[in-house]
Amino acid sequence: MSELTQISQVRCFGGWVGTYTHQSTVNNCQMRFAVYLPPKAKSDDNLPVLYWLSGLTCTEENFITKSGALKYAAKHGIVIVAPDTSPRGEGVPDDPEGSWDFGLGAGFYVNATQAPWQQHYQMYDYIRAELPALIEQNFGVDKHRKSISGHSMGGHGALVIALKNPECYRSVSAFAPIVAPTQCPWGEKAFSHYLGADKTAWLEYDACHLVAHHQGRKLPLFVSQGNADGFLAEQLKPELLVSACQQAKHPLQLERHPEYDHSYFFIASFIEQHMLYHANALNED
């Protein structure tokens, strides 16, 4: 297990926000993440944990600084872990065209199989296994009480990881997720590079496909979507998730919010609802 290096620490709502770096084995580079430890961490070393996956262009900072979630994490005694959205650093490949929707900041939470991406872009295994093991070793969290959430590309990641590993999570939610990346420009671009031309390999990271072919525990899905989101029709397509869940009889709570867009203003407006949703699941006996 790699050692942690603390980059920063700041007081917030009676707890602490820390930023850390470590050498990732699966991503073969230095990775950064942020952790919020609520006040209860001073007296309890077995707290529930919520993993947050951010969207395109984001880092470990966005959710921690913009969402307003820490107030509710403090209230409910939840540790929050917010990793970076992709590998970075010397030798880590980026989109040669410098676009914002692929490469650095756009790992899409998949395990890349194609050169040159496969050497570093193993974000699925990083979020699913390596990072939780690191958190459980170094912070006071209960490995049996964890949930996952995210926004946009991170919402896609949260849904996919939870659907593929329902036994590992108490709850899952998402803001404006990419629910069918095999059927939208963002996903088609990323998957063609990371996973290759065989589109059957793409389906393993498509929430709608996973719902349709899901076996075992049906972890309920909680999704919030702004109706004024500029990416709604072309990239997000929540109606596809609704259809997949209806056909598979998979529990879905989709809440549409008129006049809200894709930004962190939207997330901040409804983060209390999501934090309560996860708190209820995480604190169940």
C-alpha positions in Angstrom: 0.0 0.0 0.0 1.4 3.4 -1.0 2.2 6.1 1.5 0.2 9.3 1.7 1.6 12.8 1.5 -0.5 15.6 2.9 -0.6 18.7 0.7 -2.9 20.8 2.7 -5.3 20.9 5.7 -8.0 23.4 6.6 -10.7 23.6 9.2 -14.3 23.5 8.1 -17.6 23.0 10.0 -15.7 21.7 13.0 -13.9 19.1 10.9 -10.9 19.1 8.5 -10.5 19.1 4.8 -7.2 17.5 3.7 -5.7 17.1 0.3 -3.3 14.2 -0.3 -1.1 12.6 -2.9 0.1 9.1 -3.3 1.7 6.8 -5.9 -1.1 4.8 -7.6 -0.2 1.3 -8.6 -3.1 0.9 -11.1 -2.7 4.3 -12.7 1.1 4.2 -12.6 1.4 7.9 -11.5 0.9 10.2 -8.6 -2.8 10.7 -7.8 -4.5 13.4 -5.7 -7.7 13.3 -3.6 -9.4 15.3 -1.0 -10.9 14.0 2.3 -13.4 15.7 4.6 -13.3 14.4 8.2 -16.4 15.6 10.1 -16.1 16.6 13.8 -17.3 13.1 14.9 -14.0 11.7 13.5 -12.3 12.9 16.7 -14.2 10.4 18.8 -15.3 7.7 16.3 -12.9 5.8 14.1 -15.5 3.8 12.3 -17.5 6.4 10.2 -19.4 5.9 7.0 -17.9 7.3 3.8 -19.2 8.8 0.7 -17.1 8.8 -2.5 -17.8 11.6 -4.9 -16.8 11.5 -8.6 -16.5 14.8 -10.4 -17.1 15.6 -14.0 -15.1 16.7 -17.1 -12.3 19.1 -16.5 -12.7 18.9 -12.7 -10.1 17.9 -10.1 -10.3 16.8 -6.4 -11.1 20.4 -5.5 -14.4 21.2 -7.2 -16.9 19.3 -5.1 -15.1 20.1 -1.8 -15.1 23.9 -2.5 -18.3 24.4 -4.5 -21.0 21.9 -3.6 -21.9 23.0 0.0 -21.8 19.3 1.0 -19.4 19.6 3.9 -22.0 21.3 6.2 -24.2 18.2 5.8 -21.3 15.8 6.1 -20.5 17.4 9.4 -24.1 17.2 10.6 -24.5 13.5 9.7 -21.0 12.3 10.6 -20.0 11.3 7.0 -16.5 11.2 5.6 -16.3 12.5 2.1 -13.6 11.4 -0.4 -13.2 13.3 -3.6 -10.6 11.9 -6.0 -9.2 13.5 -9.1 -10.9 12.8 -12.4 -8.0 11.3 -14.2 -4.3 10.4 -13.9 -1.9 13.3 -14.4 1.8 14.0 -14.4 4.9 13.5 -16.5 4.4 10.7 -19.0 0.6 10.6 -18.7 -0.8 11.0 -22.2 -3.3 13.7 -23.0 -5.5 14.4 -26.1 -3.0 15.7 -28.7 -5.6 18.2 -29.9 -5.9 19.6 -26.4 -9.7 19.2 -26.1 -11.4 19.4 -22.8 -13.6 16.4 -23.0 -10.9 13.7 -23.4 -7.6 12.9 -21.8 -6.5 14.8 -18.7 -9.5 15.6 -16.5 -11.6 13.1 -18.5 -10.8 9.6 -17.3 -14.4 8.4 -17.6 -13.9 6.0 -14.8 -13.0 3.1 -17.2 -10.0 0.7 -17.4 -8.4 1.6 -20.7 -7.3 -1.2 -22.9 -5.8 0.7 -25.8 -2.3 2.2 -26.3 -1.1 4.7 -25.1 -3.9 5.1 -22.5 -3.9 1.6 -20.8 -0.6 2.3 -19.0 -2.2 5.0 -16.8 -6.0 5.3 -17.4 -7.3 2.6 -15.0 -9.8 4.8 -13.2 -12.4 2.1 -12.7 -10.0 -0.1 -10.7 -8.7 3.0 -8.9 -12.1 4.0 -7.6 -13.5 0.5 -7.1 -10.5 -1.0 -5.2 -7.2 0.9 -4.8 -8.6 4.2 -3.4 -11.0 2.6 -0.9 -8.3 0.3 0.4 -6.1 3.4 0.9 -8.8 5.3 2.7 -9.7 2.4 4.9 -6.1 1.9 5.9 -5.4 5.6 6.7 -8.7 7.1 7.9 -11.3 6.1 10.4 -14.0 4.7 8.0 -16.2 1.6 8.1 -15.5 -0.4 5.0 -19.0 -1.9 5.2 -20.7 1.5 5.1 -19.8 3.3 1.9 -21.9 5.1 -0.8 -21.0 6.7 -4.1 -22.2 9.8 -6.0 -21.1 12.0 -8.8 -21.9 14.7 -11.4 -22.0 14.4 -15.2 -19.0 12.1 -16.2 -18.7 11.4 -12.5 -22.4 10.6 -12.3 -21.8 8.0 -15.1 -18.9 6.7 -13.0 -20.9 6.4 -9.8 -23.8 4.6 -11.5 -21.6 2.2 -13.4 -19.4 1.3 -10.4 -22.4 0.8 -8.1 -24.3 -1.2 -10.7 -21.3 -3.5 -11.2 -20.6 -3.8 -7.5 -23.9 -3.4 -5.7 -22.7 -5.4 -2.7 -20.1 -2.8 -2.0 -22.3 0.3 -1.6 -25.2 1.3 0.7 -26.5 3.8 -1.8 -25.8 5.6 -5.1 -26.9 8.9 -6.5 -26.0 11.3 -9.4 -26.4 14.8 -10.6 -27.0 15.1 -14.4 -25.2 11.8 -15.2 -24.2 10.6 -18.6 -26.4 7.5 -18.5 -25.7 6.1 -21.9 -22.1 6.9 -22.9 -22.3 4.5 -25.8 -25.0 6.7 -27.4 -23.6 10.2 -26.9 -20.7 12.2 -28.4 -18.7 12.5 -25.1 -18.8 8.7 -24.5 -18.3 7.7 -28.1 -15.1 9.8 -28.3 -13.7 8.6 -25.0 -14.6 5.0 -25.4 -13.2 4.7 -28.9 -9.8 5.9 -27.6 -9.8 4.1 -24.2 -11.5 0.9 -25.2 -11.1 0.5 -29.0 -13.4 0.0 -31.9 -15.2 -3.0 -30.5 -18.4 -1.4 -29.2 -19.4 -4.5 -27.2 -16.5 -3.7 -24.8 -18.1 -0.2 -24.3 -21.3 -1.7 -22.9 -19.5 -2.7 -19.6 -19.4 1.0 -18.8 -22.9 1.9 -19.9 -25.4 2.4 -17.0 -28.5 1.7 -19.2 -27.0 -1.6 -20.5 -26.0 -2.6 -17.0 -29.5 -2.0 -15.7 -31.0 -4.0 -18.5 -28.7 -7.0 -17.9 -28.4 -6.6 -14.1 -28.4 -9.7 -11.9 -28.4 -9.8 -8.1 -29.2 -7.0 -5.7 -31.0 -4.0 -7.4 -29.5 -1.0 -5.7 -31.9 1.9 -6.1 -30.7 4.8 -8.3 -31.4 8.4 -7.2 -30.8 11.0 -10.0 -31.3 14.7 -10.1 -31.5 16.5 -13.5 -31.9 20.1 -14.4 -34.3 20.7 -17.2 -32.3 23.8 -18.5 -29.1 21.8 -18.7 -27.5 22.6 -22.0 -26.2 19.1 -22.4 -29.5 17.4 -21.7 -30.7 16.3 -25.2 -27.3 15.4 -26.8 -25.2 14.1 -24.0 -27.2 13.1 -20.9 -30.5 11.5 -22.2 -32.1 10.6 -18.9 -35.1 9.2 -20.7 -32.9 6.2 -21.7 -32.3 5.4 -18.1 -36.0 5.7 -17.3 -36.8 3.3 -20.1 -34.1 0.8 -19.0 -35.2 0.9 -15.4 -38.9 0.5 -16.3 -38.2 -2.5 -18.5 -35.9 -4.2 -15.9 -38.0 -3.1 -12.9 -35.0 -1.5 -11.4 -35.8 1.1 -8.7 -35.1 4.6 -10.0 -36.0 8.0 -8.4 -35.4 10.7 -11.1 -36.1 14.2 -10.1 -36.3 16.9 -12.8 -35.8 20.5 -11.7 -37.1 23.2 -14.0 -34.7 26.1 -14.9 -31.6 24.5 -13.4 -28.5 24.0 -15.5 -25.5 21.7 -15.4 -23.4 23.8 -13.0 -22.4 23.5 -9.4 -25.1 26.1 -8.6 -27.5 23.2 -9.5 -25.6 20.8 -7.3 -25.4 23.2 -4.4 -29.2 23.7 -4.6 -30.0 20.1 -4.0 -26.9 18.6 -2.3 -28.7 18.6 1.1 -31.3 16.2 -0.3 -28.6 13.8 -1.6 -26.6 14.0 1.6 -29.7 13.0 3.6 -30.4 10.2 1.2 -27.0 8.8 1.7 -27.0 9.4 5.5 -30.2 7.4 5.8 -28.7 4.5 3.9 -25.3 4.7 5.6 -26.6 4.8 9.1 -29.1 2.0 8.8 -28.4 -1.0 11.1 
